[in-house]
Amino acid sequence: MTRNGLASLRALAPNSQGLTLIECLVAIIMVALVASAITPALVISVATRVQSQKAEQALQLAQSQIDQVRLLAEQNTLDLVNSTPGTSFVPVATGIKDNEVQTQPGPEAKTSVARDALADTTETFSIPLNGHDFAVQLYRTEGLERDDEPVAFAMGVRVYDQSAVESGSSGNLPTDPISLGVTGGEGQRSSRPLAALYTTVAVSVNNDGDSLCDLIQFTGSTTGSTASTPLGCTP
């Protein structure tokens, strides 16, 4: 075969080659390194977002419980008898002063009860919300009484992740709310409340116009201050 013929055969031969085994291994290693570097960041991002969403929902849930109690109190339909649990009942935290409502111990880590069976401050009732289950601790102080009827009291609402009260841990759960921040898992919500709110509620006992006077007196007893009262208030 002439030299020109060999040159023609070389021109017709393919000049591209496939990946070698070493190149394939290098590519696999690079993909694995990139995946291992990205995965922790994705896990942290998702876990942090879930915790933030749960905390926001828990805060809304706690506020809704306060609004419900206030509405029932204003309508004088709130069940204030500590021996008759029901859907409008708020357990009494005995021995806790009104200005110490935040010091009430947390609930025990045990199965939540139904809302209408809530009878003790150590219990919680379960509320499902947007695919998440929350456990709510609801309680009030003995408050200010007039004619043996409560006219104002302090109340507290703490909302836990349902998994916290079902953890099986001994003793009472912590009461300080979680610190929102970067987390790679359940974080603090495995034991601490997602939200905690404390407020004052005035009860409309009758229509004699003393509700404002009672609230002013109650506020003074909790803060230690002496506020001026309207002329019609009974000292």
C-alpha positions as CSV (number, residue, x, y, z in Angstrom):
1,M,0.0,0.0,0.0
2,T,1.3,3.4,-0.9
3,R,2.1,6.1,1.5
4,N,-0.8,8.1,0.2
5,G,-3.2,5.2,0.9
6,L,-2.0,4.9,4.5
7,A,-2.6,8.6,5.0
8,S,-6.1,8.2,3.7
9,L,-6.9,5.4,6.1
10,R,-5.6,7.5,9.0
11,A,-7.9,10.3,8.0
12,L,-10.9,8.0,7.9
13,A,-10.2,6.5,11.4
14,P,-12.1,8.1,14.3
15,N,-10.0,10.5,16.3
16,S,-12.3,10.5,19.5
17,Q,-11.7,8.2,22.4
18,G,-14.0,7.1,25.4
19,L,-13.5,7.8,29.1
20,T,-10.9,5.7,30.8
21,L,-11.6,3.8,34.0
22,I,-9.5,6.3,36.0
23,E,-11.5,9.2,34.6
24,C,-14.8,7.5,35.6
25,L,-13.5,7.0,39.1
26,V,-12.4,10.6,39.4
27,A,-15.8,11.8,38.2
28,I,-17.6,9.5,40.8
29,I,-15.4,10.8,43.6
30,M,-16.0,14.4,42.6
31,V,-19.8,13.9,42.6
32,A,-19.6,12.2,46.0
33,L,-17.5,15.1,47.4
34,V,-20.0,17.7,46.1
35,A,-23.0,15.7,47.5
36,S,-21.3,15.3,50.9
37,A,-20.6,19.0,51.0
38,I,-24.2,20.1,50.1
39,T,-26.2,17.5,52.2
40,P,-25.5,19.0,55.6
41,A,-26.4,22.5,54.5
42,L,-29.7,21.2,53.0
43,V,-30.5,19.3,56.2
44,I,-29.8,22.3,58.4
45,S,-31.9,24.6,56.1
46,V,-34.9,22.3,56.1
47,A,-34.7,21.6,59.9
48,T,-34.4,25.4,60.7
49,R,-37.4,26.2,58.4
50,V,-39.5,23.5,60.0
51,Q,-38.7,24.8,63.5
52,S,-39.5,28.4,62.5
53,Q,-42.8,27.3,61.0
54,K,-43.8,25.3,64.1
55,A,-42.8,28.2,66.4
56,E,-45.0,30.6,64.4
57,Q,-47.9,28.2,64.5
58,A,-47.5,27.6,68.2
59,L,-47.5,31.4,68.9
60,Q,-50.8,31.8,66.9
61,L,-52.2,28.8,68.8
62,A,-51.3,30.2,72.2
63,Q,-52.8,33.6,71.3
64,S,-56.0,31.9,70.1
65,Q,-56.4,30.1,73.5
66,I,-56.0,33.5,75.3
67,D,-58.6,35.1,73.0
68,Q,-61.0,32.3,73.6
69,V,-60.7,32.5,77.4
70,R,-61.1,36.3,77.3
71,L,-64.2,36.1,75.2
72,L,-65.8,33.5,77.5
73,A,-64.8,35.6,80.5
74,E,-66.3,38.8,79.0
75,Q,-69.5,36.8,78.4
76,N,-69.4,35.4,81.9
77,T,-69.6,31.8,80.5
78,L,-66.1,30.7,81.6
79,D,-66.2,27.7,83.8
80,L,-64.2,28.7,86.9
81,V,-65.0,25.8,89.1
82,N,-61.8,23.7,89.6
83,S,-63.7,20.4,90.0
84,T,-65.7,20.4,86.8
85,P,-63.5,20.0,83.7
86,G,-65.0,21.0,80.4
87,T,-64.2,22.8,77.1
88,S,-64.2,26.2,78.8
89,F,-62.3,25.1,81.9
90,V,-58.9,26.5,82.9
91,P,-57.1,24.6,85.6
92,V,-56.0,26.6,88.7
93,A,-52.4,26.8,89.6
94,T,-52.6,26.9,93.4
95,G,-50.0,28.6,95.5
96,I,-48.9,30.8,92.6
97,K,-49.3,34.5,93.0
98,D,-50.6,36.6,90.1
99,N,-47.3,38.3,89.4
100,E,-45.6,34.9,89.5
101,V,-47.6,33.2,86.8
102,Q,-44.5,32.5,84.8
103,T,-43.0,30.4,87.6
104,Q,-45.6,27.6,87.3
105,P,-43.8,24.3,86.6
106,G,-44.1,22.8,83.1
107,P,-46.3,19.9,82.3
108,E,-45.3,16.3,82.9
109,A,-44.1,14.2,79.9
110,K,-47.1,12.0,79.5
111,T,-49.9,11.4,77.0
112,S,-52.1,14.4,76.4
113,V,-55.7,14.3,77.4
114,A,-58.8,15.6,75.5
115,R,-59.6,19.3,76.0
116,D,-62.8,18.6,77.9
117,A,-60.9,16.3,80.2
118,L,-58.2,18.8,81.2
119,A,-58.3,18.8,85.0
120,D,-54.7,19.5,86.2
121,T,-52.0,22.0,85.5
122,T,-49.5,19.2,84.9
123,E,-51.6,17.9,81.9
124,T,-51.7,19.0,78.3
125,F,-54.3,18.7,75.6
126,S,-53.4,18.0,72.0
127,I,-54.3,20.2,69.0
128,P,-53.5,19.2,65.4
129,L,-52.7,22.2,63.2
130,N,-51.6,22.2,59.5
131,G,-50.1,18.7,59.7
132,H,-48.3,19.3,63.0
133,D,-49.4,18.1,66.5
134,F,-49.0,20.5,69.5
135,A,-49.5,19.9,73.2
136,V,-50.9,22.9,75.2
137,Q,-50.5,23.6,78.8
138,L,-53.2,26.0,80.0
139,Y,-53.6,27.3,83.6
140,R,-54.6,30.4,85.6
141,T,-54.0,31.8,89.1
142,E,-56.6,32.0,91.8
143,G,-56.8,35.7,91.1
144,L,-58.8,38.4,92.7
145,E,-62.2,37.4,94.1
146,R,-65.3,39.4,95.0
147,D,-68.2,37.8,96.7
148,D,-66.3,34.5,96.4
149,E,-66.2,34.8,92.7
150,P,-63.1,35.4,90.6
151,V,-63.2,38.8,88.9
152,A,-59.7,38.8,87.4
153,F,-56.8,36.4,87.2
154,A,-53.5,35.9,85.4
155,M,-53.2,33.0,83.0
156,G,-50.4,31.2,81.1
157,V,-50.3,29.2,77.9
158,R,-47.4,27.1,76.8
159,V,-47.4,25.2,73.5
160,Y,-45.0,22.3,73.1
161,D,-44.3,20.0,70.3
162,Q,-46.3,16.8,70.8
163,S,-43.2,14.7,70.7
164,A,-41.9,16.6,73.8
165,V,-44.7,15.4,76.1
166,E,-44.5,11.9,74.7
167,S,-40.7,11.7,75.2
168,G,-41.1,9.6,78.4
169,S,-38.7,11.8,80.3
170,S,-39.2,12.1,84.1
171,G,-40.3,15.2,85.9
172,N,-41.7,18.4,84.5
173,L,-40.7,19.8,81.1
174,P,-38.8,23.1,80.9
175,T,-40.8,26.3,80.7
176,D,-38.4,28.6,78.8
177,P,-39.4,28.9,75.1
178,I,-36.9,27.7,72.5
179,S,-34.4,30.0,71.0
180,L,-35.0,30.3,67.3
181,G,-31.9,29.8,65.2
182,V,-30.0,27.4,63.0
183,T,-30.6,23.8,63.9
184,G,-29.8,20.4,62.3
185,G,-32.7,18.4,63.9
186,E,-35.4,18.8,66.5
187,G,-33.2,21.1,68.5
188,Q,-34.7,22.5,71.7
189,R,-38.3,21.8,70.8
190,S,-37.8,18.2,71.9
191,S,-38.3,19.4,75.5
192,R,-38.9,23.2,75.6
193,P,-42.1,25.0,74.6
194,L,-42.3,26.5,71.1
195,A,-44.2,29.5,72.5
196,A,-45.3,30.8,75.9
197,L,-47.7,33.7,76.6
198,Y,-48.9,35.2,79.9
199,T,-51.6,37.7,80.3
200,T,-54.4,39.1,82.6
201,V,-58.1,38.3,82.2
202,A,-61.0,40.2,83.7
203,V,-64.2,38.4,84.3
204,S,-67.6,40.1,83.7
205,V,-69.4,38.7,86.8
206,N,-72.5,40.9,86.6
207,N,-73.6,44.2,85.1
208,D,-73.1,46.4,88.1
209,G,-70.2,48.3,86.4
210,D,-67.5,47.1,88.8
211,S,-65.4,45.2,86.2
212,L,-63.1,48.1,85.5
213,C,-62.7,48.8,89.2
214,D,-61.9,45.1,89.8
215,L,-59.3,45.1,87.0
216,I,-57.6,48.2,88.4
217,Q,-57.4,46.7,91.8
218,F,-56.1,43.4,90.4
219,T,-53.4,45.2,88.4
220,G,-52.3,47.1,91.5
221,S,-52.0,43.9,93.5
222,T,-49.8,42.2,90.8
223,T,-47.5,45.2,90.2
224,G,-47.4,46.6,93.7
225,S,-48.4,50.0,92.4
226,T,-51.4,52.1,93.6
227,A,-53.3,53.4,90.7
228,S,-56.1,56.0,91.0
229,T,-59.6,54.6,90.6
230,P,-62.8,56.1,89.3
231,L,-65.0,57.8,91.8
232,G,-67.6,55.0,91.7
233,C,-65.2,52.3,92.7
234,T,-65.4,50.7,96.1
235,P,-62.2,50.9,98.0
